[in-house]
Amino acid sequence: AQSVSQHNHHVILSEAASLELGCNYSYGGTVNLFWYVQYPGQHLQLLLKYFSGDPLVKGIKGFEAEFIKSKFSFNLRKPSVQWSDTAEYFCAVNPYNAGNMLTFGGGTRLMVKP
Amino acid sequence: EAQVTQNPRYLITVTGKKLTVTCSQNMNHEYMSWYRQDPGLGLRQIYYSMNVEVTDKGDVPEGYKVSRKEKRNFPLILESPSPNQTSLYFCASSLKAGGRFSYNEQFFGPGTRLTVL
């Protein structure tokens, strides 16, 4: 069965620091890839997605992610974080022709200190 | 406003007392799904529904039931809740259930925090 690993469970950064959250998946076929964000007390929101084409995708709020097929990775980045980025971040994978099935990673809690 | 709603938002109950968590969407979506979120495990799919009267098991269906009698509603039923079902539950919906070229973004509800004592 496929799995999604987010190696950083908790990350603490100061404002203006750069962010990179790792995401690796174990699925040999073609996949769609997503990053979701969950702000405290709120529902999940889609940050960005990759289906095909340019492996560097840009999302909302200055986030971007790079798909590296050879490494089965889809890392999330932001050059300069803000206090308002404090949230939990989830990587998710949707295998080709698996309908809407999403497999989520365990999540990374990001705390940004003002 | 287009949205997915869940009720109740918070629930504390005791082992064995049947409960239902409701989920409703007003976007005429065909696909609906239930997830549970546990620390370190992310979200895991419990059940999903491709359309009215069409439901199927997700990754962790044990101890849960669902029904889809109307397009807008997709209740999650715990016939005999146990403490290991203490979790945060999310309902989600999307216009359709698709494949690679027609993946439909899932919209998530606000979550229901369930505690089973």
Interface residues (C-beta under 8 A of the other chain):
Chain A: V4 Q6 H9 T30 N32 Q42 H43 L44 Q45 L46 K49 F51 F90 A92 N94 Y96 N97 A98 G99 N100 M101 L102 F104 G105 G106 G107
Chain B: V4 Y31 S33 Y35 P39 G40 L41 G42 L43 R44 Q45 Y48 M50 G58 F90 A92 S94 A97 G98 G99 R100 F101 Y103 N104 E105 Q106 F108 G109 P110 G111
